[in-house]
Amino acid sequence: MSLAVLKKSNAHKVLGIDASTASLAFCLFENDKPVKFGKMPIVGADIYDKVKDAHRKSEAIASLVDPDYVAVESAIMVRSADAGLKIAMIVGASLAALLKPETKVITVAPIQWQSFIGNNNPTKADKANIRLQFPDKTDSWYKGKIRENRKQKTMDYFNNKFNISVTDNDTGDAIGIAYYAYNKLTERS
């Protein structure tokens, strides 16, 4: 279900999930703040072992939280179809463990929640500034640096806004996903 077609509701608890083939980051947003958040590694000899591990760890998360909505980041760009399939398997295993019959699922595009907190795509000027600060690097290095800066900006935003200490960028992303969805789903008086 797309967030754009939902009407605002009495969503009191929104769980944000940022999943990859290496980890599962989560954040429960409730009462206008993040109340539980963290990240668990996903381990296994192959993708099927990782899917089982993601399911087990999602069951552990489900025992701690009871969300009205689960918000997952939509995969916009992946390196290959194989990578996309593997991430989809991890997300599916996680959702299977997290969902109860009354729980709803929404997808959130990365740019939606990033823009919502003022962490927009870098401009040409931003990119040029990075190149001036760090001359003679490769194009891939600059892309990585821009990504690193955006991840840090997200963590700084939530650390300052909620007086928390998030040092892991995947957890920061999970908080961003939950924060955006919570604010878009909840009626304000």
Residue, then its C-alpha position, 0 to 999 in steps of 0.5 A: m500500500s502506498l502512503a500517498v493513498l492512505k487517509k490519516s488515522n489514529a496510528h499510534k505506533v509505527l515501526g520503521i524497518d530498514a532491511s538489507t542482506a546484512s542487517l535489520a534496523f528498526c524503530l518504533f515511533e510512538n507518542d511523537k518520539p522513537v521509543k525502541f530502536g536498534k539493529m541486528p546483524i543477519v547471518g547465514a552461509d547463504i541467502y536462505d540461511k539469512v532469510k531464516d535468521a531475518h525471520r527469527k530476529s523479526e520475531a524477537i522484534a515482534s515480541l517487543v512491539d505491537p505496531d499499527y503500521v509497519a513502514v518499510e523502505s522501498a528499494i529504489m536502486v539496487r546493483s542487480a536484479d539478484a540483489g533486489l531479489k535477496i533484499a525482497m526475500i529478507v523483507g518478506a521474511s521480516l514482514a511474515a514475522l512482524l505482521k498480525p492480521e490488523t497490522k498494515v504495511i506501507t512502503v516509503a521511498p528514501i527520498q520521501w523521508q529524507s526530504f521530510i527531514g531536510n536531507n534532500n539530494p545534494t545539489k551540483a554546488d554541494k557536489a562541487n564543494i566536496r570535490l574542492q574539499f577533497p581533490d583528486k579522488t575517484d568518482s566512486w569515492y565522491k559518491g561514497k562521501i556524499r552518501e556518508n555525509r547524508k547518513q551523518k546528517t540523518m543521525d545528527y537530525f534525530n540525535n538533536k531532535f530527540n536527545i538520543s544517541v544514534t551512531d549507526n546509519d542504518t538505525g538512523d534510516a529506520i528512525g527516519i522511515a518511522y518518523y516520516a510514516y508516523n507523521k504522515l499517518t497520524e492526525r494532529s489536533 
